[in-house]
Every structure is written in C-alpha cells, then in structure tokens.
C-alpha cells in the first residue's frame, strides 16, 4: 500500500516551501471567487502587506492569467514547474494565476501559494479584473 505524505503531495503540486498555516486570501472577479493558501516566503508576506489590491489580468498562452501588482514584492526562491492553481510571480510585480499544469523557462517563478478550489473559472479567453484580499 502506498501512503502519500503531505511533503509528497506538496512536491507533486510543484510547491517548494510550506504553506502558511494561517494566511489565506480571497481572489474574486466577475467570474467567481476562490481562496488560496499562501506560501511561507518573503514574497507572499509582502503580498499580504499590500492587500487589498485590484489587478487587471489578461490571458497568456492559454495556461494562465497575468497582471501587474501596484508595487514589486520581495524576491524569494524560484522554480520552473507549476501546477493547476499555483499563484506566482514572473517578475517582482507580475502576478500569475495558473489554470493548468506546466513549466516555465529559467529563471522560473516565485511561488506565492496554491488555490484551494477550482481555478477553471480563469480558463477562458479575455481579460478579467480580480480583487485580492485577506480571507475572512
């Protein structure tokens, strides 16, 4: 019998660091709402200090929605793999929500967290405005 540990599951999802136990955000748009658990890194902590924030996002490569934050976040460790629901940074102010699994070229992305629900609402063409705030 194979028993998956939390560390194994996190590795399969493409996350490098532990998720913050108490930091959850709400991402809302005209397409719906999802919550996400944030990673335990400097970039995610600097995102929390910035909240609430509204971002105009556009579709990119039919795998992600991307948009610019009002200010850069702190640098953290980067990786090239991501999974459906990963929240990340391409550059220090370029926020990304992935709605499919994949890989990016070097230098990779900074993982900000993982959506705790269905991100398929973002899997549609066109732009969308999202609001990111602390979850209640």
C-alpha positions as CSV (number, residue, x, y, z in Angstrom):
1,X,0.0,0.0,0.0
2,X,1.3,3.5,-0.9
3,X,0.7,6.2,1.6
4,X,1.3,9.8,0.4
5,X,2.7,12.2,2.9
6,X,1.9,15.9,2.9
7,X,5.5,16.5,1.7
8,X,4.9,14.2,-1.3
9,X,1.7,15.9,-2.2
10,X,3.3,19.3,-2.0
11,X,6.1,18.1,-4.2
12,X,3.7,16.7,-6.8
13,X,1.8,20.0,-6.8
14,X,5.1,21.8,-7.6
15,X,5.4,23.8,-4.3
16,X,8.8,24.2,-2.8
17,X,8.0,25.7,0.6
18,X,5.4,25.0,3.2
19,X,2.2,26.9,3.0
20,X,1.4,29.4,5.7
21,X,-0.9,27.8,8.2
22,X,-3.0,31.0,8.8
23,X,-2.6,33.1,5.7
24,X,-5.4,32.7,3.3
25,X,-6.5,35.1,0.6
26,X,-9.7,35.6,-1.4
27,X,-9.5,36.2,-5.1
28,X,-12.7,37.5,-6.6
29,X,-13.8,38.5,-10.0
30,X,-17.0,38.7,-12.1
31,X,-16.3,35.1,-13.0
32,X,-16.4,33.8,-9.4
33,X,-14.4,33.5,-6.2
34,X,-11.6,31.2,-4.9
35,X,-9.5,31.1,-1.8
36,X,-5.8,30.4,-1.7
37,X,-3.3,29.3,0.9
38,X,-0.1,31.4,0.8
39,X,3.4,30.1,0.8
40,X,5.7,30.7,3.7
41,X,8.2,33.1,2.0
42,X,9.1,36.7,1.8
43,X,7.2,37.4,-1.4
44,X,3.9,36.0,0.0
45,X,4.4,38.0,3.2
46,X,5.0,41.2,1.2
47,X,1.8,40.5,-0.8
48,X,-0.2,40.2,2.4
49,X,1.1,43.7,3.5
50,X,-0.1,45.1,0.1
51,X,-3.7,43.8,0.4
52,X,-6.3,44.6,-0.7
53,X,-5.4,45.1,-4.3
54,X,-7.2,45.1,-7.6
55,X,-5.4,43.8,-10.7
56,X,-6.4,43.8,-14.4
57,X,-5.4,40.4,-15.7
58,X,-5.1,39.0,-19.2
59,X,-4.8,35.5,-20.6
60,X,-1.3,34.3,-21.5
61,X,-0.5,31.1,-23.5
62,X,-3.9,29.6,-22.6
63,X,-2.4,28.4,-19.3
64,X,-2.5,31.5,-17.0
65,X,-3.9,34.9,-16.2
66,X,-1.3,37.5,-15.6
67,X,-1.3,41.1,-14.3
68,X,0.9,43.7,-12.7
69,X,0.8,44.5,-9.0
70,X,1.0,48.1,-7.9
71,X,4.4,47.6,-6.4
72,X,7.1,44.9,-6.5
73,X,7.2,42.1,-4.0
74,X,10.3,40.8,-2.2
75,X,12.4,38.2,-4.1
76,X,12.2,34.5,-3.0
77,X,13.4,31.2,-4.3
78,X,12.3,30.5,-7.9
79,X,11.3,27.2,-9.6
80,X,10.3,26.2,-13.1
81,X,7.4,23.8,-12.5
82,X,3.9,24.8,-11.6
83,X,0.6,23.1,-11.2
84,X,-3.1,24.0,-11.7
85,X,-4.0,26.6,-9.1
86,X,-0.4,27.8,-8.4
87,X,-0.1,31.5,-7.6
88,X,3.2,33.0,-8.6
89,X,5.4,35.9,-9.7
90,X,7.2,36.0,-13.0
91,X,8.9,39.3,-12.2
92,X,8.8,41.1,-8.9
93,X,5.5,42.8,-9.8
94,X,4.0,40.4,-12.3
95,X,1.3,38.2,-10.6
96,X,0.2,34.9,-12.2
97,X,-2.7,32.5,-11.6
98,X,-2.0,29.2,-13.4
99,X,-5.1,27.2,-14.5
100,X,-3.2,24.3,-16.0
101,X,0.0,22.3,-15.1
102,X,3.2,23.2,-16.8
103,X,6.7,24.6,-16.8
104,X,8.4,27.9,-17.4
105,X,11.9,28.7,-18.6
106,X,14.7,29.9,-16.3
107,X,14.8,31.9,-14.1
108,X,11.5,30.4,-13.1
109,X,8.7,31.8,-11.0
110,X,8.3,32.7,-7.3
111,X,5.6,30.6,-5.7
112,X,3.1,32.7,-3.8
113,X,0.6,30.0,-2.9
114,X,-2.0,27.5,-4.1
115,X,-5.7,28.0,-4.8
116,X,-7.8,25.8,-2.5
117,X,-10.5,25.2,-5.0
118,X,-11.4,25.1,-8.7
119,X,-9.5,27.6,-10.9
120,X,-11.2,26.6,-14.1
121,X,-13.1,29.9,-14.0
122,X,-9.9,31.5,-15.2
123,X,-9.7,29.1,-18.2
124,X,-11.5,31.4,-20.6
125,X,-10.2,33.9,-23.2
126,X,-10.0,37.5,-22.4
127,X,-9.2,39.9,-19.6
128,X,-10.6,40.0,-16.1
129,X,-10.3,42.3,-13.1
130,X,-9.5,40.5,-9.9
131,X,-9.6,41.7,-6.3
132,X,-7.2,40.0,-3.9
133,X,-7.8,40.5,-0.2
134,X,-7.4,38.6,3.1
135,X,-9.9,35.9,3.5
136,X,-12.3,36.2,6.5
